[in-house]
Amino acid sequence: MHFGTAEEVRDQRTVTLAEAYARHSERFGRHPRPPRIPQQAWINDPAKCREPAPQIS
């Protein structure tokens, strides 16, 4: 994502998943698809962060 290669990596993953499905379709419940490319990436997502509990000594 940071280097601008996300689309290329997703395309390669699509090919790999299609090949795996063609070889061993019995291992899959449905035709596999690679995950969506996220619009934003976080190390610590501020929406999921919560305030730490105060420490009592």
GROMACS elastic network, one bead per residue, 0.5 to 0.9 nm:
[ bonds ]
;  ai    aj funct       b0    kb
    1     4     6  0.53371   500
    1     5     6  0.60880   500
    1     7     6  0.83999   500
    1    37     6  0.82474   500
    1    38     6  0.85038   500
    1    41     6  0.83735   500
    2     5     6  0.77245   500
    2     6     6  0.81634   500
    3     6     6  0.77599   500
    4     7     6  0.76203   500
    4     8     6  0.85498   500
    5     8     6  0.52527   500
    5     9     6  0.61327   500
    5    10     6  0.85784   500
    6     9     6  0.51583   500
    6    10     6  0.60727   500
    6    11     6  0.85625   500
    6    37     6  0.70376   500
    7    10     6  0.51018   500
    7    11     6  0.61377   500
    7    12     6  0.86697   500
    7    37     6  0.77649   500
    8    11     6  0.50677   500
    8    12     6  0.62524   500
    8    13     6  0.86137   500
    9    12     6  0.50944   500
    9    13     6  0.61598   500
    9    14     6  0.86239   500
   10    14     6  0.61440   500
   10    15     6  0.87672   500
   10    34     6  0.66492   500
   10    35     6  0.80190   500
   10    36     6  0.83696   500
   10    37     6  0.77911   500
   11    14     6  0.50324   500
   11    15     6  0.64726   500
   11    16     6  0.87680   500
   11    34     6  0.85724   500
   12    15     6  0.52041   500
   12    16     6  0.62758   500
   12    17     6  0.86754   500
   13    17     6  0.60465   500
   13    18     6  0.84863   500
   13    33     6  0.85378   500
   13    34     6  0.63992   500
   14    17     6  0.52206   500
   14    18     6  0.61459   500
   14    19     6  0.86552   500
   14    32     6  0.83594   500
   14    33     6  0.65276   500
   14    34     6  0.59576   500
   15    18     6  0.51177   500
   15    19     6  0.62097   500
   15    20     6  0.86510   500
   16    19     6  0.51652   500
   16    20     6  0.62028   500
   16    21     6  0.86037   500
   17    20     6  0.50495   500
   17    21     6  0.60770   500
   17    22     6  0.85521   500
   17    31     6  0.85281   500
   17    32     6  0.62592   500
   17    33     6  0.70624   500
   17    34     6  0.76357   500
   18    21     6  0.50747   500
   18    22     6  0.61123   500
   18    23     6  0.86799   500
   18    31     6  0.78836   500
   18    32     6  0.73221   500
   18    33     6  0.83436   500
   19    22     6  0.50496   500
   19    23     6  0.62485   500
   19    24     6  0.85913   500
   20    23     6  0.52205   500
   20    24     6  0.59823   500
   20    25     6  0.74282   500
   21    24     6  0.52509   500
   21    26     6  0.80869   500
   21    27     6  0.78078   500
   21    28     6  0.70795   500
   21    30     6  0.89812   500
   21    31     6  0.68395   500
   21    32     6  0.73143   500
   22    25     6  0.58446   500
   23    26     6  0.88495   500
   24    27     6  0.57843   500
   24    28     6  0.76875   500
   25    28     6  0.55226   500
   25    29     6  0.81301   500
   25    30     6  0.82856   500
   25    31     6  0.80018   500
   26    29     6  0.75108   500
   28    31     6  0.67728   500
   28    32     6  0.73151   500
   29    32     6  0.83905   500
   33    36     6  0.89181   500
   34    37     6  0.89140   500
   35    38     6  0.87310   500
   37    40     6  0.88760   500
   38    41     6  0.66309   500
   41    45     6  0.81283   500
   42    45     6  0.51478   500
   42    46     6  0.82076   500
   44    47     6  0.87248   500
   44    48     6  0.77779   500
   44    49     6  0.71108   500
   45    48     6  0.54614   500
   45    49     6  0.63399   500
   46    49     6  0.50455   500
   46    50     6  0.81100   500
   47    50     6  0.81805   500
   49    52     6  0.89299   500
   50    53     6  0.89786   500
   51    54     6  0.88143   500
   52    55     6  0.86160   500
